[in-house]
Amino acid sequence: MDITLTKANLKDAENIHKMQVKAFIPLLKKYQDFETNPANESIDKIIERLNQPYTDYYYINLADKIVGAIRIVSLKDNVYRVSPIFVLPEYQNKGIAQKTLKTIEFIYKNASRWKLETILQEKSNCYLYEKLGYKKIGKTQLVNDKLTLVFYEK
């Protein structure tokens, strides 16, 4: 599988927003997490993040097709946070997120630690991160009666 990453910039905000909504809308419908789900974010939020000096967005490319995106937030002491990563629904469950995370870890070789959170009830997401060496840190956040966020570090 030929996965490559290309850095996104401000002109990509609308496309990233459209893809993010498409990728996260099934979870929004399932969990009704209107305050935290990326499908409910405005394009202004994407623009704000693209303007942050400590944020990098990358398109996820499968051959010559954009199939998703990942945002990397640089924290202090070479600690990085993934927030969010998404793959368009028609490309999910093909190993793309796994390959993307491995590629990101290679790009950010200086990382001392990685952080991310995911939906506890989404067992396939938890499995993906655990397979890649991420460990639950014992912190959870109850969003609503259907959804709990679980926090991971590597």
FIKOLZA-1660 file (N, C-alpha, C; in steps of 0.1 Angstrom, whole numbers, plus 5000, padded with zeros to 4 digits):
% residues 154
   i   px   py   pz ch aa at
   1 5008 4988 5000  A  M  N
   1 5000 5000 5000  A  M CA
   1 5009 5012 5000  A  M  C
   2 5006 5021 4991  A  D  N
   2 5014 5033 4988  A  D CA
   2 5008 5045 4995  A  D  C
   3 5012 5047 5008  A  I  N
   3 5007 5058 5016  A  I CA
   3 5017 5069 5017  A  I  C
   4 5014 5081 5014  A  T  N
   4 5023 5092 5015  A  T CA
   4 5015 5103 5023  A  T  C
   5 5023 5112 5029  A  L  N
   5 5018 5124 5035  A  L CA
   5 5023 5136 5029  A  L  C
   6 5014 5146 5027  A  T  N
   6 5018 5159 5022  A  T CA
   6 5013 5169 5031  A  T  C
   7 5021 5179 5034  A  K  N
   7 5017 5189 5044  A  K CA
   7 5006 5198 5038  A  K  C
   8 4997 5201 5046  A  A  N
   8 4985 5210 5042  A  A CA
   8 4988 5224 5047  A  A  C
   9 4981 5233 5041  A  N  N
   9 4983 5247 5045  A  N CA
   9 4969 5254 5045  A  N  C
  10 4969 5267 5047  A  L  N
  10 4957 5274 5048  A  L CA
  10 4947 5273 5037  A  L  C
  11 4952 5272 5025  A  K  N
  11 4943 5270 5013  A  K CA
  11 4936 5257 5013  A  K  C
  12 4940 5248 5022  A  D  N
  12 4934 5234 5023  A  D CA
  12 4923 5234 5033  A  D  C
  13 4920 5244 5040  A  A  N
  13 4911 5244 5051  A  A CA
  13 4897 5239 5047  A  A  C
  14 4892 5244 5036  A  E  N
  14 4878 5239 5032  A  E CA
  14 4878 5224 5029  A  E  C
  15 4888 5219 5022  A  N  N
  15 4888 5205 5018  A  N CA
  15 4890 5197 5031  A  N  C
  16 4899 5201 5040  A  I  N
  16 4901 5193 5053  A  I CA
  16 4888 5193 5060  A  I  C
  17 4881 5204 5061  A  H  N
  17 4868 5205 5068  A  H CA
  17 4858 5196 5062  A  H  C
  18 4856 5196 5049  A  K  N
  18 4847 5187 5042  A  K CA
  18 4850 5172 5045  A  K  C
  19 4863 5168 5044  A  M  N
  19 4867 5155 5047  A  M CA
  19 4864 5151 5061  A  M  C
  20 4868 5160 5070  A  Q  N
  20 4866 5157 5085  A  Q CA
  20 4851 5155 5088  A  Q  C
  21 4842 5163 5082  A  V  N
  21 4828 5161 5085  A  V CA
  21 4824 5148 5080  A  V  C
  22 4828 5144 5067  A  K  N
  22 4824 5131 5061  A  K CA
  22 4829 5120 5070  A  K  C
  23 4841 5121 5075  A  A  N
  23 4847 5110 5082  A  A CA
  23 4841 5108 5096  A  A  C
  24 4837 5119 5102  A  F  N
  24 4832 5118 5116  A  F CA
  24 4817 5118 5118  A  F  C
  25 4810 5121 5107  A  I  N
  25 4795 5121 5108  A  I CA
  25 4789 5108 5113  A  I  C
  26 4794 5097 5109  A  P  N
  26 4788 5084 5114  A  P CA
  26 4789 5083 5129  A  P  C
  27 4801 5088 5135  A  L  N
  27 4803 5087 5149  A  L CA
  27 4794 5098 5156  A  L  C
  28 4792 5109 5150  A  L  N
  28 4783 5119 5156  A  L CA
  28 4769 5114 5157  A  L  C
  29 4764 5107 5147  A  K  N
  29 4751 5102 5147  A  K CA
  29 4750 5091 5157  A  K  C
  30 4760 5083 5159  A  K  N
  30 4760 5072 5168  A  K CA
  30 4760 5076 5182  A  K  C
  31 4769 5086 5185  A  Y  N
  31 4771 5090 5199  A  Y CA
  31 4765 5103 5204  A  Y  C
  32 4760 5111 5194  A  Q  N
  32 4754 5123 5197  A  Q CA
  32 4763 5133 5206  A  Q  C
  33 4776 5133 5203  A  D  N
  33 4786 5141 5211  A  D CA
  33 4788 5154 5203  A  D  C
  34 4778 5162 5204  A  F  N
  34 4778 5175 5196  A  F CA
  34 4789 5185 5200  A  F  C
  35 4793 5184 5213  A  E  N
  35 4803 5194 5217  A  E CA
  35 4818 5189 5214  A  E  C
  36 4820 5176 5212  A  T  N
  36 4834 5171 5210  A  T CA
  36 4837 5165 5197  A  T  C
  37 4826 5162 5189  A  N  N
  37 4829 5155 5176  A  N CA
  37 4834 5164 5166  A  N  C
  38 4845 5161 5159  A  P  N
  38 4850 5169 5148  A  P CA
  38 4841 5172 5137  A  P  C
  39 4831 5164 5134  A  A  N
  39 4821 5166 5124  A  A CA
  39 4813 5179 5127  A  A  C
  40 4813 5183 5139  A  N  N
  40 4805 5195 5143  A  N CA
  40 4813 5207 5144  A  N  C
  41 4826 5206 5141  A  E  N
  41 4835 5218 5141  A  E CA
  41 4832 5227 5129  A  E  C
  42 4834 5240 5131  A  S  N
  42 4833 5249 5120  A  S CA
  42 4846 5250 5112  A  S  C
  43 4845 5255 5099  A  I  N
  43 4857 5256 5091  A  I CA
  43 4867 5266 5098  A  I  C
  44 4861 5276 5106  A  D  N
  44 4869 5286 5113  A  D CA
  44 4878 5279 5123  A  D  C
  45 4874 5268 5129  A  K  N
  45 4882 5260 5138  A  K CA
  45 4894 5254 5131  A  K  C
  46 4892 5249 5119  A  I  N
  46 4903 5244 5111  A  I CA
  46 4913 5255 5107  A  I  C
  47 4907 5266 5103  A  I  N
  47 4916 5278 5099  A  I CA
  47 4924 5282 5111  A  I  C
  48 4918 5283 5122  A  E  N
  48 4925 5287 5135  A  E CA
  48 4937 5277 5137  A  E  C
  49 4934 5264 5136  A  R  N
  49 4945 5254 5139  A  R CA
  49 4956 5255 5128  A  R  C
  50 4952 5257 5115  A  L  N
  50 4962 5258 5105  A  L CA
  50 4971 5270 5107  A  L  C
  51 4966 5280 5114  A  N  N
  51 4974 5292 5117  A  N CA
  51 4983 5290 5129  A  N  C
  52 4981 5280 5137  A  Q  N
  52 4989 5278 5149  A  Q CA
  52 5003 5274 5145  A  Q  C
  53 5013 5280 5151  A  P  N
  53 5027 5277 5148  A  P CA
  53 5031 5263 5153  A  P  C
  54 5023 5258 5162  A  Y  N
  54 5027 5245 5168  A  Y CA
  54 5018 5233 5163  A  Y  C
  55 5011 5236 5152  A  T  N
  55 5003 5226 5145  A  T CA
  55 5007 5223 5131  A  T  C
  56 5007 5210 5127  A  D  N
  56 5010 5206 5113  A  D CA
  56 4998 5197 5109  A  D  C
  57 4993 5200 5098  A  Y  N
  57 4983 5191 5092  A  Y CA
  57 4989 5185 5080  A  Y  C
  58 4986 5172 5078  A  Y  N
  58 4990 5165 5066  A  Y CA
  58 4978 5158 5059  A  Y  C
  59 4979 5158 5046  A  Y  N
  59 4969 5150 5039  A  Y CA
  59 4975 5136 5039  A  Y  C
  60 4966 5126 5040  A  I  N
  60 4969 5112 5038  A  I CA
  60 4966 5108 5024  A  I  C
  61 4976 5104 5016  A  N  N
  61 4974 5100 5002  A  N CA
  61 4976 5085 5000  A  N  C
  62 4966 5080 4993  A  L  N
  62 4967 5066 4988  A  L CA
  62 4969 5067 4973  A  L  C
  63 4982 5063 4969  A  A  N
  63 4986 5065 4955  A  A CA
  63 4984 5080 4953  A  A  C
  64 4975 5084 4944  A  D  N
  64 4974 5099 4941  A  D CA
  64 4961 5104 4945  A  D  C
  65 4954 5097 4955  A  K  N
  65 4941 5102 4960  A  K CA
  65 4942 5106 4974  A  K  C
  66 4936 5117 4978  A  I  N
  66 4936 5121 4992  A  I CA
  66 4925 5114 4999  A  I  C
  67 4929 5106 5010  A  V  N
  67 4919 5098 5016  A  V CA
  67 4917 5101 5031  A  V  C
  68 4923 5112 5036  A  G  N
  68 4922 5116 5050  A  G CA
  68 4932 5126 5053  A  G  C
  69 4933 5129 5066  A  A  N
  69 4942 5139 5071  A  A CA
  69 4946 5135 5086  A  A  C
  70 4957 5141 5090  A  I  N
  70 4961 5140 5104  A  I CA
  70 4967 5153 5108  A  I  C
  71 4964 5157 5121  A  R  N
  71 4969 5169 5127  A  R CA
  71 4979 5165 5138  A  R  C
  72 4990 5171 5138  A  I  N
  72 5001 5169 5148  A  I CA
  72 5002 5182 5156  A  I  C
  73 5001 5181 5169  A  V  N
  73 5003 5193 5178  A  V CA
  73 5016 5191 5185  A  V  C
  74 5025 5201 5184  A  S  N
  74 5037 5200 5191  A  S CA
  74 5035 5206 5205  A  S  C
  75 5038 5198 5215  A  L  N
  75 5037 5203 5229  A  L CA
  75 5051 5205 5234  A  L  C
  76 5054 5207 5246  A  K  N
  76 5067 5210 5251  A  K CA
  76 5075 5197 5253  A  K  C
  77 5089 5198 5253  A  D  N
  77 5098 5187 5255  A  D CA
  77 5096 5176 5245  A  D  C
  78 5094 5179 5232  A  N  N
  78 5093 5170 5221  A  N CA
  78 5082 5160 5224  A  N  C
  79 5071 5164 5230  A  V  N
  79 5059 5156 5231  A  V CA
  79 5049 5161 5220  A  V  C
  80 5043 5151 5214  A  Y  N
  80 5034 5154 5203  A  Y CA
  80 5021 5148 5205  A  Y  C
  81 5010 5154 5200  A  R  N
  81 4996 5149 5202  A  R CA
  81 4990 5148 5188  A  R  C
  82 4984 5137 5186  A  V  N
  82 4976 5134 5174  A  V CA
  82 4962 5138 5177  A  V  C
  83 4957 5148 5169  A  S  N
  83 4943 5153 5172  A  S CA
  83 4938 5162 5160  A  S  C
  84 4930 5157 5151  A  P  N
  84 4926 5143 5150  A  P CA
  84 4934 5136 5139  A  P  C
  85 4931 5123 5137  A  I  N
  85 4934 5116 5125  A  I CA
  85 4921 5110 5119  A  I  C
  86 4919 5111 5106  A  F  N
  86 4907 5105 5101  A  F CA
  86 4910 5101 5086  A  F  C
  87 4903 5090 5083  A  V  N
  87 4903 5084 5070  A  V CA
  87 4888 5084 5065  A  V  C
  88 4886 5088 5052  A  L  N
  88 4873 5088 5047  A  L CA
  88 4867 5074 5048  A  L  C
  89 4854 5074 5050  A  P  N
  89 4847 5061 5053  A  P CA
  89 4850 5050 5042  A  P  C
  90 4850 5054 5030  A  E  N
  90 4852 5044 5019  A  E CA
  90 4866 5038 5019  A  E  C
  91 4875 5044 5027  A  Y  N
  91 4889 5039 5027  A  Y CA
  91 4893 5033 5041  A  Y  C
  92 4883 5033 5050  A  Q  N
  92 4886 5028 5064  A  Q CA
  92 4887 5013 5064  A  Q  C
  93 4894 5008 5075  A  N  N
  93 4897 4993 5077  A  N CA
  93 4905 4987 5066  A  N  C
  94 4915 4995 5061  A  K  N
  94 4924 4990 5051  A  K CA
  94 4939 4992 5055  A  K  C
  95 4941 4996 5068  A  G  N
  95 4954 4997 5073  A  G CA
  95 4960 5011 5071  A  G  C
  96 4952 5020 5066  A  I  N
  96 4958 5034 5062  A  I CA
  96 4961 5042 5075  A  I  C
  97 4953 5041 5085  A  A  N
  97 4956 5049 5097  A  A CA
  97 4969 5043 5104  A  A  C
  98 4970 5030 5104  A  Q  N
  98 4982 5024 5110  A  Q CA
  98 4995 5028 5102  A  Q  C
  99 4994 5028 5089  A  K  N
  99 5006 5032 5081  A  K CA
  99 5009 5047 5083  A  K  C
 100 4998 5055 5084  A  T  N
 100 5000 5069 5086  A  T CA
 100 5007 5072 5099  A  T  C
 101 5002 5065 5110  A  L  N
 101 5008 5068 5123  A  L CA
 101 5023 5063 5123  A  L  C
 102 5026 5053 5117  A  K  N
 102 5040 5048 5116  A  K CA
 102 5049 5059 5108  A  K  C
 103 5043 5064 5098  A  T  N
 103 5050 5074 5090  A  T CA
 103 5052 5087 5098  A  T  C
 104 5042 5091 5105  A  I  N
 104 5043 5103 5113  A  I CA
 104 5054 5101 5124  A  I  C
 105 5054 5090 5130  A  E  N
 105 5064 5087 5140  A  E CA
 105 5078 5087 5134  A  E  C
 106 5079 5084 5122  A  F  N
 106 5092 5084 5115  A  F CA
 106 5096 5099 5112  A  F  C
 107 5086 5107 5107  A  I  N
 107 5088 5121 5104  A  I CA
 107 5093 5129 5117  A  I  C
 108 5086 5126 5128  A  Y  N
 108 5089 5132 5141  A  Y CA
 108 5098 5123 5150  A  Y  C
 109 5109 5120 5144  A  K  N
 109 5119 5111 5151  A  K CA
 109 5123 5116 5165  A  K  C
 110 5122 5129 5166  A  N  N
 110 5127 5135 5179  A  N CA
 110 5117 5134 5190  A  N  C
 111 5105 5128 5188  A  A  N
 111 5095 5127 5198  A  A CA
 111 5099 5119 5210  A  A  C
 112 5097 5125 5221  A  S  N
 112 5099 5117 5234  A  S CA
 112 5087 5110 5238  A  S  C
 113 5075 5115 5234  A  R  N
 113 5063 5108 5238  A  R CA
 113 5052 5113 5228  A  R  C
 114 5042 5104 5226  A  W  N
 114 5030 5107 5218  A  W CA
 114 5018 5106 5227  A  W  C
 115 5008 5115 5224  A  K  N
 115 4995 5115 5231  A  K CA
 115 4984 5115 5221  A  K  C
 116 4973 5109 5225  A  L  N
 116 4961 5109 5217  A  L CA
 116 4949 5104 5226  A  L  C
 117 4937 5107 5222  A  E  N
 117 4926 5101 5228  A  E CA
 117 4916 5096 5217  A  E  C
 118 4908 5086 5221  A  T  N
 118 4898 5080 5212  A  T CA
 118 4886 5076 5220  A  T  C
 119 4876 5071 5213  A  I  N
 119 4864 5067 5219  A  I CA
 119 4865 5053 5225  A  I  C
 120 4864 5052 5238  A  L  N
 120 4865 5039 5245  A  L CA
 120 4856 5028 5238  A  L  C
 121 4844 5032 5234  A  Q  N
 121 4834 5023 5229  A  Q CA
 121 4838 5018 5215  A  Q  C
 122 4847 5025 5208  A  E  N
 122 4851 5021 5195  A  E CA
 122 4863 5011 5196  A  E  C
 123 4860 4999 5198  A  K  N
 123 4871 4989 5201  A  K CA
 123 4881 4988 5190  A  K  C
 124 4877 4990 5177  A  S  N
 124 4887 4989 5167  A  S CA
 124 4897 5000 5167  A  S  C
 125 4893 5012 5172  A  N  N
 125 4902 5023 5174  A  N CA
 125 4912 5020 5185  A  N  C
 126 4907 5015 5196  A  C  N
 126 4915 5012 5207  A  C CA
 126 4925 5001 5203  A  C  C
 127 4921 4991 5196  A  Y  N
 127 4929 4980 5191  A  Y CA
 127 4941 4985 5182  A  Y  C
 128 4937 4994 5173  A  L  N
 128 4947 5000 5164  A  L CA
 128 4958 5007 5173  A  L  C
 129 4955 5016 5182  A  Y  N
 129 4965 5023 5189  A  Y CA
 129 4973 5013 5198  A  Y  C
 130 4967 5004 5204  A  E  N
 130 4974 4994 5213  A  E CA
 130 4983 4986 5205  A  E  C
 131 4979 4982 5193  A  K  N
 131 4988 4974 5184  A  K CA
 131 5000 4982 5180  A  K  C
 132 4999 4995 5179  A  L  N
 132 5010 5004 5176  A  L CA
 132 5019 5008 5188  A  L  C
 133 5015 5002 5200  A  G  N
 133 5024 5005 5212  A  G CA
 133 5018 5016 5221  A  G  C
 134 5007 5021 5218  A  Y  N
 134 5001 5031 5227  A  Y CA
 134 4995 5024 5239  A  Y  C
 135 4996 5031 5251  A  K  N
 135 4991 5025 5263  A  K CA
 135 4981 5034 5269  A  K  C
 136 4971 5028 5275  A  K  N
 136 4961 5036 5282  A  K CA
 136 4968 5042 5295  A  K  C
 137 4965 5055 5297  A  I  N
 137 4972 5061 5309  A  I CA
 137 4963 5061 5321  A  I  C
 138 4951 5055 5320  A  G  N
 138 4942 5055 5332  A  G CA
 138 4933 5067 5333  A  G  C
 139 4934 5075 5323  A  K  N
 139 4925 5087 5323  A  K CA
 139 4914 5085 5313  A  K  C
 140 4902 5088 5317  A  T  N
 140 4890 5088 5308  A  T CA
 140 4882 5101 5311  A  T  C
 141 4874 5104 5301  A  Q  N
 141 4865 5116 5302  A  Q CA
 141 4851 5112 5297  A  Q  C
 142 4842 5112 5306  A  L  N
 142 4828 5109 5302  A  L CA
 142 4822 5121 5294  A  L  C
 143 4818 5119 5282  A  V  N
 143 4813 5129 5273  A  V CA
 143 4798 5130 5275  A  V  C
 144 4792 5118 5274  A  N  N
 144 4777 5117 5276  A  N CA
 144 4774 5102 5280  A  N  C
 145 4762 5098 5281  A  D  N
 145 4759 5085 5285  A  D CA
 145 4762 5074 5275  A  D  C
 146 4766 5078 5263  A  K  N
 146 4770 5069 5252  A  K CA
 146 4785 5068 5250  A  K  C
 147 4792 5078 5254  A  L  N
 147 4806 5080 5249  A  L CA
 147 4815 5084 5260  A  L  C
 148 4826 5077 5261  A  T  N
 148 4837 5080 5270  A  T CA
 148 4850 5081 5262  A  T  C
 149 4858 5092 5264  A  L  N
 149 4871 5093 5258  A  L CA
 149 4881 5086 5267  A  L  C
 150 4890 5079 5260  A  V  N
 150 4901 5072 5267  A  V CA
 150 4914 5078 5262  A  V  C
 151 4924 5080 5271  A  F  N
 151 4936 5087 5268  A  F CA
 151 4947 5077 5267  A  F  C
 152 4956 5079 5257  A  Y  N
 152 4967 5070 5254  A  Y CA
 152 4980 5078 5253  A  Y  C
 153 4991 5071 5256  A  E  N
 153 5004 5077 5254  A  E CA
 153 5014 5066 5249  A  E  C
 154 5024 5070 5242  A  K  N
 154 5034 5061 5237  A  K CA
 154 5048 5067 5239  A  K  C
% end
